[in-house]
Amino acid sequence: MPSTVQSSIPSFPRENTDDRTSRVADYVDDKLQTLADLEDLDALLSNVRQQHELLKQQLVSAESSLQETQSASQSGSDDLIHRGANLTARLGKLDQDLLTVTGSSVSDDAMQKFENSMGKLRQLDIADGYFRLLKDVDELSSQCPKELEKSHRSALDTFRRLQTLNAALGPLQVDAEGAAPHLLDHVADITSSVRGTIKETLAKELRSILSECGWPSKEAMVPNNLRDQFDESVRKLLDLQLPELGSEDGMSRSMAASMQRGKGKQAAVLLPIEVLAAPLELRFRYHFTTGRATDRIDQPQMFLSAVLDMLSTHETFVMEHVQPILSAYFGELSTKNNTLLKTYGDAISAFITTLLPMVRKKVNGMLPGIDKAPPQLLSHLVDELLTFDTALRDDWQYDEPGNGNANENGWCGLAWELLVLKGYFPKWLQIENDFALARYEEIVNTSGSFEIDYEGVDANATKPTKAAIRLHDLLENTTDRYSRLPSFSHRLRFLIDIQIQMLDLFHSRLHSSLEAYLSMTSGVLGRSVQGISREEQAHLMGLGGLDRLCRVYGSASFLEAAMRDWSDEPLFLDMYRTLQERVRGRAPSPSPLANDTNDNDEPNPTAETDAAMTSSNPAIAGTMTASDIAARTSTAVLAAADDDLAPSTAPQSPTASVFDETAGAYNRLCARTEGILTDAVLRNVREALTPYLRTAGASFASLSSSGAVSGPAHSPAGFDRNSPGSPDVQPVLAAIRSQLGFLARGLAPGPVRRIARRVVATVDTAMWSALVGWRISGGGAAVLMGDIGALAGTMEGRGAGGVAGTVLKGVSVELFLEGKSGEAARVLGVRVKGRGLMEGEKEEEERKGWKGEELGLWEVERRLFADNESARRVLEEMEIVKLSVAQARQALRCRVELGS
């Protein structure tokens, strides 16, 4: 604060003052800081007085509230004391009354006696309720038969009341902690008895009508005068059953327990259809459950075909007389419950549902005998059940969801019930596996089974062994046996445990055969192989070895092609698609998938199964994990779990299949065998070619020009592919004819051409390497061109002893005649023309076949060695493509005439 102001405002003493004085001083200092603030002093005093009055009013109000609260508290305390005194007095009076009533002198004894009395009263009240309930049940049960004689609807109304009463007891029994189980059973028995009475009365009425219609004969029909009665009788039974349809309460034996693991429950047997089927069931039981000649455990097809015959025989009656009633009856209810129409509206499906329990009972009755019988009887039973199930699905459309069954995924079938619900699948799979492996061993161990079958496939295909063809047939037969299984897990187990196992065994056998060949021929360089003679080794080095290799290659190629073809079949396409979906569905994700398609076909999951299901590598089909399945089928399925893309956008391999791993192993075996085949042929051709290159080269320099060919040497046309060749080249021709001729008979054109190209390239390279070191005369060049023409002709199948006709067409021209050795022979084969011939000499040359435009040796030499540009032009005129200028000059230097 400025000093002038401080001097004009008196300061208040701050020492030795109480807290209130200090706060007043602080307030004044805050409000009066300058001389201008003194002008607002009146307003400041007025404001202080107003606040003072307000504080006084608040203080008065607080004192008044405190007095009222203290008064109310005192009043409440007095009231509580008064009420406590009253309660104490009443308690004393109650104790006195209790002692007086019970005649006891101690209050604890009196209380116990009183509670016992009240318990008896409660029991008496419960007993009274039970008696009233039993009275109602008795009245309703006695009214139903009487009312049934007058009107079935009034009887059904009474029965509905009884059913409602019976249904209400269940929750009450739970609330009462099971206090009256006998009462519950008694009411349930009476309800069931009344239902049976009503059902029997209505069924008797329907049976009477059916008897007049001639049922169950094949010619049965409902005459016009009985149609209304028949319709009404069927409807009465449906009215009785209607509340039970779609519920599990009151289900009879025909309404079996829910099928396990999400497979849906069986549809109820409609009562009127049950009446229709009753005489058919009696006939069935007479023929197939009474030990007659038709009751044979080894021929299940007899009773299964009998059921199919029943359907065929009575289809007309059911469709003409029962179907209209069901359609109309459930159609009227479809506005309230459309599911009933879908489930029970098809008469044939309802008829099949009615017949299935007797078939199921017959199958279950056979199982003890099947367990003691030879294993092939179980296999036969399953096969016949699969055939029966397929007939119901395909011929009678019983597999459609809603057609007479309540399973949204379709009917599982009796075979599925036997294999899964009864737990026979592991045993059946083992039986089928043992049979398949026994048949496999028979195939591979039969004498002559590994001989090449030249007639079993197309003429242009690679020829497999007889064993490969028989194994192929066995695999296809196995596919037929399990393709009808409704369970994906079961089909996958068959594929992996039986089919792929046999393919792996056969692959191992082929691989062992190939390794044995390599071990027996590896001593060629080392001069000996322990365990085989030189004659056997020589045989393996020749056509015997090629035959052995062709067996391996042909078998592997044949089965690989078969697996590729199978991969396109709907069965295996569906298996691969389902496998991908399951791997994708089991893959860890932030949120659980809404639809898990695992059908959990194992009837009794074990601890190992549970552990596999909860591990990082979960089971996706029974106990098999994704990695286990991928290792045996296709590793491409794991991409569905590893890829972070959505299932709809995840990349899919267009060629992937469940045979990928096995087919890949066979493909690698084919490639390796083809390489070994090629090496064997090349080795034999080289052995025949080496003497030729050594002996022929020594004689080419001394041959006279009189042996020259008449054709021009400046184009490939100068080669005569019909030439028999020189004596020296005959061993080479024989080797090529025998080696490639054998391959052309056993292999498809593709591998033969690949091997032939390697042979031609090898011969061409060897001849070029030898040729540049020879001295060749004009006659020698003509012989050389004749030998090359003979080699080309042999490759194309020209002349006697040709290789393979059109199989190798073009290979000789492409590689032999237009190869380095062929072009070098043409350069060397250029004939001599005079440099300044007289007129008579020219006529003599023309008489020998010369043309004026053909290049002569001296002109070729002059132009070829003049300069590079001139050399390139002359080579172009001679159609020389493979040889460079330097190589052409190197070849021409070998001509004897140029060095003379």
Residue pairs with C-beta under 8 A, 6 or more apart in sequence:
1 33
1 34
5 33
5 34
5 35
8 35
9 32
9 35
12 21
12 25
12 28
14 22
14 25
17 25
31 37
31 44
32 38
32 41
95 107
95 110
98 104
98 107
98 110
98 111
98 114
99 105
99 107
99 110
101 110
101 114
102 109
102 110
102 113
102 114
104 110
104 113
130 180
130 183
133 165
133 183
133 187
134 183
134 186
136 165
137 162
137 165
137 187
137 190
138 190
140 158
140 159
140 161
140 162
140 165
140 194
141 162
141 190
141 191
141 193
141 194
143 155
143 158
144 155
144 158
144 159
144 162
144 194
144 197
144 198
145 155
145 194
145 197
145 198
145 201
147 154
147 155
147 158
148 155
148 197
148 198
148 201
152 198
152 202
152 236
152 239
153 239
155 198
156 198
156 239
156 240
159 194
159 195
159 198
159 240
160 243
162 190
162 191
162 194
163 191
163 243
163 250
165 187
166 187
166 188
166 191
167 249
169 183
169 184
169 187
170 184
173 179
173 180
173 181
173 184
191 250
192 250
195 240
195 250
198 240
199 237
199 240
199 271
202 233
202 236
202 237
202 240
202 271
203 237
203 271
203 274
203 275
205 233
205 236
206 230
206 233
206 234
206 237
206 272
206 275
207 275
207 278
209 222
209 226
209 229
209 230
209 233
210 216
210 220
210 275
210 276
212 223
212 226
213 220
213 221
213 222
213 223
213 226
213 230
214 220
214 221
215 276
215 279
215 317
216 276
216 279
216 280
216 283
216 314
218 313
218 314
220 314
220 317
221 317
221 320
221 321
222 230
222 321
230 321
231 325
233 272
234 272
234 322
234 325
234 329
235 325
235 329
237 270
237 271
237 272
237 275
238 270
238 271
238 272
238 329
240 271
241 268
241 270
241 271
242 333
244 250
244 251
244 255
244 268
245 268
245 340
245 343
245 344
246 337
246 339
246 340
246 343
246 406
248 255
248 258
248 265
251 268
252 268
252 269
253 357
254 268
254 269
254 274
254 353
254 354
254 357
255 265
255 266
255 268
255 269
256 265
256 266
256 357
257 265
258 264
258 265
259 265
259 266
259 407
259 412
259 421
260 420
260 421
260 603
261 599
261 600
261 601
262 409
262 599
262 600
263 407
263 409
263 412
263 599
264 405
264 406
264 407
264 408
264 409
265 406
265 407
266 353
266 356
266 405
266 406
266 407
267 343
267 344
267 350
267 353
267 404
267 405
267 406
268 344
268 353
269 350
269 353
269 354
269 357
270 326
270 344
270 350
270 353
270 354
272 322
273 322
273 347
273 350
273 351
273 353
273 354
274 354
276 314
276 318
276 322
276 351
276 354
277 351
277 354
277 355
280 310
280 314
280 355
281 355
281 358
284 303
284 306
284 307
284 310
284 358
284 362
285 358
286 292
287 294
287 295
287 303
287 306
288 294
288 295
288 302
288 303
288 306
288 362
289 295
289 362
289 365
294 302
294 303
296 302
297 366
297 369
297 370
297 373
297 377
298 373
298 377
298 380
300 363
300 366
300 380
300 381
300 384
300 385
301 384
301 387
303 359
303 362
304 359
304 384
304 385
304 387
304 388
307 355
307 359
307 388
308 388
308 391
310 355
311 348
311 351
311 352
311 355
311 396
314 351
315 348
318 347
318 348
318 351
319 347
319 348
322 347
322 350
322 351
323 346
323 347
323 348
326 344
326 345
326 346
326 347
326 350
327 345
330 340
330 341
330 344
330 345
331 341
331 345
333 340
333 341
334 340
334 341
339 402
342 402
342 403
343 402
343 404
343 405
343 406
344 350
344 404
346 403
346 404
348 396
348 404
349 396
349 397
349 398
349 403
349 404
349 405
350 404
352 392
352 396
352 398
352 404
353 404
353 405
356 414
359 388
359 414
360 414
360 417
363 381
363 385
363 414
363 418
364 422
366 381
367 422
370 377
370 378
370 381
375 427
375 431
375 434
376 431
376 435
378 424
378 427
378 428
378 431
379 428
379 431
379 432
379 435
381 418
382 415
382 418
382 419
382 424
382 428
383 481
385 413
385 414
385 415
385 418
386 413
386 415
386 484
386 485
387 484
388 414
388 415
389 411
389 413
389 414
389 415
389 416
389 484
389 486
390 484
392 398
392 399
392 411
392 413
393 399
393 410
393 411
393 413
397 403
398 404
398 405
398 411
399 410
399 411
400 410
401 407
401 408
401 409
401 410
405 411
410 486
412 420
412 486
413 486
415 484
415 485
415 486
416 485
416 486
416 487
418 424
419 425
419 428
419 485
419 487
419 490
420 487
420 601
420 602
420 603
421 603
422 603
423 603
423 604
425 490
425 601
425 603
429 490
429 493
429 494
429 497
429 498
432 478
432 481
432 482
432 494
432 498
433 497
433 498
433 501
436 474
436 478
436 498
436 502
437 501
437 502
439 474
440 471
440 474
440 502
440 505
440 506
443 449
443 467
443 470
443 471
443 474
444 450
444 467
444 471
444 506
444 509
446 467
448 466
449 465
449 466
449 467
449 470
450 465
450 466
450 467
450 551
450 555
451 465
451 466
451 551
452 463
452 464
452 465
452 466
452 547
452 550
452 551
452 554
452 746
453 463
453 464
453 465
453 466
453 469
454 463
454 745
454 746
456 463
456 464
456 466
456 469
457 463
457 464
457 469
457 558
460 748
460 749
461 748
462 553
462 554
462 557
462 558
462 746
462 747
462 748
462 751
463 550
463 554
463 745
463 746
463 747
464 554
464 555
464 557
464 558
464 559
465 551
465 554
465 555
467 506
467 555
468 506
468 554
468 555
468 558
468 559
469 558
471 502
471 506
471 559
472 558
472 559
472 562
474 502
475 499
475 502
475 503
475 562
478 494
478 498
478 499
479 499
479 566
479 571
481 494
482 490
482 491
482 494
482 495
483 491
483 571
485 491
485 494
487 599
487 601
488 575
488 578
488 582
488 599
488 601
488 621
489 599
489 601
489 602
489 621
489 622
489 624
490 601
491 571
491 575
492 575
492 579
492 621
492 622
492 624
492 629
493 621
493 622
493 624
495 575
495 633
495 658
496 624
496 629
496 632
496 633
500 632
500 633
500 659
500 662
503 559
503 563
503 662
503 666
504 662
504 665
506 555
506 559
507 556
507 662
507 665
507 666
507 669
510 552
510 555
510 556
510 669
511 669
513 548
513 551
513 552
514 549
514 552
514 669
514 672
514 673
514 676
517 540
517 545
517 548
517 549
517 552
517 676
518 676
519 529
520 529
520 531
520 532
520 536
520 537
520 540
521 529
521 537
521 540
521 541
521 545
521 680
522 529
523 529
523 530
523 537
524 537
524 541
529 537
532 540
539 545
540 548
541 680
541 683
541 684
542 684
542 738
543 738
543 739
543 742
545 680
546 677
546 680
546 681
546 739
546 742
546 743
547 742
547 746
549 673
549 676
549 677
549 680
550 677
550 742
550 743
550 746
550 747
552 669
552 673
553 670
553 673
553 674
553 677
553 747
553 751
554 746
554 747
556 666
556 667
556 669
556 670
556 673
557 666
557 670
557 748
559 666
560 663
560 666
560 667
560 670
563 657
563 659
563 662
563 663
563 666
564 659
564 663
566 572
566 657
566 659
567 573
567 576
567 655
567 657
567 658
567 659
567 663
572 657
572 658
572 659
573 657
575 658
576 633
576 634
576 637
576 656
576 657
576 658
578 597
579 620
579 621
579 629
579 633
579 637
579 658
580 637
580 640
580 652
581 597
581 640
581 647
582 597
582 598
582 620
582 621
582 626
583 620
583 626
583 637
583 638
583 640
583 641
584 640
584 641
584 647
584 650
585 593
585 595
585 596
585 597
585 598
585 620
586 596
586 598
586 618
586 620
586 626
586 641
587 640
587 641
588 616
598 620
598 621
601 621
601 622
602 609
602 622
602 623
605 613
606 623
608 623
609 619
609 622
609 623
612 618
612 619
612 623
612 625
613 619
615 625
617 625
617 626
617 627
618 625
618 626
619 625
620 626
620 629
621 629
626 637
626 638
626 641
627 638
629 637
630 636
630 637
630 638
631 661
632 661
632 662
633 658
633 659
633 660
633 661
634 656
634 657
634 658
634 659
634 660
634 661
635 660
635 661
636 653
636 656
636 660
637 656
639 650
639 651
639 653
640 647
640 650
643 650
643 651
645 651
657 663
674 751
674 754
674 755
677 743
677 751
677 755
678 754
678 755
678 758
681 739
681 740
681 743
681 755
681 758
681 759
682 758
682 759
682 762
684 735
684 739
685 732
685 735
685 736
685 739
685 759
685 762
685 763
686 762
686 766
687 735
688 731
688 732
688 734
688 735
689 732
689 735
689 763
689 766
689 767
691 728
691 731
692 728
692 729
692 731
692 732
693 766
693 767
693 770
695 728
696 726
696 728
696 729
696 783
696 784
696 787
697 770
697 771
697 773
697 774
699 728
699 780
700 774
700 775
700 776
700 777
700 780
700 781
700 783
700 784
701 774
701 775
701 776
701 777
701 780
701 896
702 777
702 780
703 777
703 779
703 780
703 782
703 783
704 777
704 778
704 779
705 777
705 778
705 779
705 782
705 831
705 832
706 779
707 779
707 782
707 783
708 778
708 779
708 781
708 782
708 829
708 831
709 718
709 720
709 782
709 785
709 786
709 829
710 848
710 849
711 717
711 718
711 719
711 720
712 718
712 851
712 854
713 781
713 785
713 826
713 829
713 830
713 831
714 826
714 830
714 854
714 855
714 877
714 878
714 879
715 826
715 878
715 879
716 813
716 817
716 818
716 822
716 826
716 879
718 785
718 826
718 829
719 785
719 788
719 789
719 792
719 817
719 822
720 785
720 786
720 789
720 793
721 789
721 790
721 792
721 793
721 796
721 798
721 812
722 789
722 793
722 798
722 799
723 786
723 787
723 789
723 790
723 793
724 790
724 799
725 733
725 786
725 787
725 789
725 790
725 791
726 783
726 786
726 787
726 790
728 787
729 787
729 790
729 791
732 763
732 791
733 790
733 791
733 794
733 801
734 801
736 759
736 791
736 794
736 795
736 803
737 794
737 801
737 802
737 803
739 759
740 752
740 755
740 756
740 759
740 795
740 803
740 804
740 808
741 801
741 803
741 804
743 751
743 752
743 755
744 752
744 803
744 804
744 807
744 808
745 804
747 755
749 807
752 804
752 807
752 808
753 807
753 808
753 811
756 795
756 803
756 808
756 811
757 811
757 815
760 795
760 811
760 812
760 815
760 816
760 819
761 815
761 819
763 791
763 816
763 821
764 815
764 816
764 819
764 820
764 821
764 822
765 820
767 788
767 821
768 819
768 820
768 821
768 824
771 784
771 821
771 824
771 825
771 828
771 891
771 894
772 824
772 890
772 891
772 894
773 894
774 780
774 894
775 894
775 896
775 899
776 784
776 828
776 894
776 895
776 896
777 895
777 896
777 897
778 829
778 831
778 832
778 857
778 895
778 896
778 897
780 828
780 896
781 825
781 828
781 829
781 895
782 829
784 825
784 828
784 829
785 825
785 826
785 829
788 816
788 817
788 821
788 822
788 825
789 817
791 812
791 816
792 812
792 813
792 816
792 817
793 799
793 802
793 812
794 801
794 802
794 803
795 803
795 808
795 811
795 812
795 816
796 802
796 803
796 805
796 808
796 809
796 811
796 812
797 803
797 804
797 805
797 806
797 807
797 808
797 809
816 822
818 881
818 882
819 882
820 882
820 883
820 887
823 880
823 881
823 882
823 883
823 888
824 883
824 887
824 888
824 891
826 878
826 880
827 860
827 878
827 880
827 883
827 888
827 891
827 892
828 891
828 892
828 894
828 895
830 855
830 856
830 857
830 860
831 850
831 854
831 856
831 857
832 856
832 857
832 858
832 897
833 845
833 850
833 854
833 856
833 857
833 858
833 859
834 841
834 842
834 845
835 858
837 845
855 874
855 877
855 878
857 895
857 897
857 898
860 874
860 878
860 892
861 892
861 898
863 870
863 871
863 873
863 874
864 870
864 871
864 874
864 875
864 885
864 888
864 889
864 892
865 871
865 889
868 885
871 885
871 888
871 889
872 885
875 883
875 885
875 888
880 888
883 891
892 898
893 899
